[in-house]
Amino acid sequence: MPLTLNIDPNLLDFSSDIFAAARTAIAAAPNTTAEQAIEILKAGWDADIAEMKDQWAQQQQENQEAEEAEQAIRERKKRRREKAG
């Protein structure tokens, strides 16, 4: 079973502070700018992103279905209490 994603992979921003160390390390290479470092990070990310996006969508669907099922149970219990009372 794949790990649960805790962040929407669609929202990653390689220019954000969280990736500063990685950008700095990549940009330290000769003739590599910070902008090129961002593009290098994006290229590596693109290799895995499609699978992660699919996984994220599936997780969101499963979470929605679980919430709907729980809501249906709560509603049935409520109707039973109202009918009994």
CYANA upper distance limits for C-alpha pairs under 8 A (distance plus 0.5 A):
  4 THR  CA     59 GLN  CA      8.26
  5 LEU  CA     55 GLN  CA      8.42
  5 LEU  CA     56 TRP  CA      7.15
  7 ILE  CA     11 LEU  CA      8.29
  8 ASP  CA     12 LEU  CA      8.08
  8 ASP  CA     53 LYS  CA      8.26
  8 ASP  CA     56 TRP  CA      7.11
  9 PRO  CA     49 ILE  CA      7.45
  9 PRO  CA     52 MET  CA      7.07
  9 PRO  CA     53 LYS  CA      6.66
  9 PRO  CA     56 TRP  CA      7.93
 10 ASN  CA     53 LYS  CA      7.50
 14 PHE  CA     18 ILE  CA      8.38
 14 PHE  CA     19 PHE  CA      6.25
 14 PHE  CA     38 ILE  CA      6.31
 14 PHE  CA     41 LEU  CA      7.35
 14 PHE  CA     42 LYS  CA      7.54
 15 SER  CA     19 PHE  CA      7.20
 15 SER  CA     20 ALA  CA      7.83
 15 SER  CA     38 ILE  CA      6.92
 16 SER  CA     20 ALA  CA      7.31
 19 PHE  CA     23 ARG  CA      6.64
 20 ALA  CA     24 THR  CA      6.52
 21 ALA  CA     25 ALA  CA      6.66
 22 ALA  CA     26 ILE  CA      6.72
 23 ARG  CA     27 ALA  CA      6.38
 23 ARG  CA     34 ALA  CA      6.81
 23 ARG  CA     37 ALA  CA      5.72
 23 ARG  CA     38 ILE  CA      6.85
 23 ARG  CA     41 LEU  CA      8.20
 24 THR  CA     28 ALA  CA      6.58
 24 THR  CA     34 ALA  CA      7.61
 24 THR  CA     37 ALA  CA      8.21
 25 ALA  CA     29 ALA  CA      7.92
 26 ILE  CA     32 THR  CA      7.80
 26 ILE  CA     34 ALA  CA      8.44
 26 ILE  CA     37 ALA  CA      5.98
 27 ALA  CA     31 ASN  CA      8.48
 27 ALA  CA     32 THR  CA      5.43
 27 ALA  CA     33 THR  CA      5.76
 27 ALA  CA     34 ALA  CA      5.89
 27 ALA  CA     36 GLN  CA      7.87
 27 ALA  CA     37 ALA  CA      5.99
 28 ALA  CA     32 THR  CA      7.35
 32 THR  CA     36 GLN  CA      6.51
 32 THR  CA     37 ALA  CA      7.32
 33 THR  CA     37 ALA  CA      6.71
 34 ALA  CA     38 ILE  CA      6.88
 35 GLU  CA     39 GLU  CA      6.98
 36 GLN  CA     40 ILE  CA      6.63
 37 ALA  CA     41 LEU  CA      6.72
 38 ILE  CA     42 LYS  CA      6.68
 39 GLU  CA     43 ALA  CA      6.59
 40 ILE  CA     44 GLY  CA      6.86
 41 LEU  CA     45 TRP  CA      6.64
 42 LYS  CA     46 ASP  CA      6.48
 43 ALA  CA     47 ALA  CA      7.31
 44 GLY  CA     48 ASP  CA      8.09
 45 TRP  CA     49 ILE  CA      6.46
 46 ASP  CA     50 ALA  CA      7.75
 48 ASP  CA     52 MET  CA      7.00
 49 ILE  CA     53 LYS  CA      6.44
 50 ALA  CA     54 ASP  CA      6.79
 51 GLU  CA     55 GLN  CA      6.68
 52 MET  CA     56 TRP  CA      6.48
 53 LYS  CA     57 ALA  CA      6.64
 54 ASP  CA     58 GLN  CA      6.68
 55 GLN  CA     59 GLN  CA      6.60
 56 TRP  CA     60 GLN  CA      6.65
 57 ALA  CA     61 GLN  CA      6.69
 58 GLN  CA     62 GLU  CA      6.60
 59 GLN  CA     63 ASN  CA      6.53
 60 GLN  CA     64 GLN  CA      6.62
 61 GLN  CA     65 GLU  CA      6.64
 62 GLU  CA     66 ALA  CA      6.58
 63 ASN  CA     67 GLU  CA      6.64
 64 GLN  CA     68 GLU  CA      6.63
 65 GLU  CA     69 ALA  CA      6.63
 66 ALA  CA     70 GLU  CA      6.66
 67 GLU  CA     71 GLN  CA      6.56
 68 GLU  CA     72 ALA  CA      6.63
 69 ALA  CA     73 ILE  CA      6.82
 70 GLU  CA     74 ARG  CA      6.75
 71 GLN  CA     75 GLU  CA      6.64
 72 ALA  CA     76 ARG  CA      6.69
 73 ILE  CA     77 LYS  CA      6.70
 74 ARG  CA     78 LYS  CA      6.62
 75 GLU  CA     79 ARG  CA      6.69
 76 ARG  CA     80 ARG  CA      6.70
 77 LYS  CA     81 ARG  CA      6.72
 78 LYS  CA     82 GLU  CA      6.67
 79 ARG  CA     83 LYS  CA      6.48
 80 ARG  CA     84 ALA  CA      6.49
 81 ARG  CA     85 GLY  CA      6.37
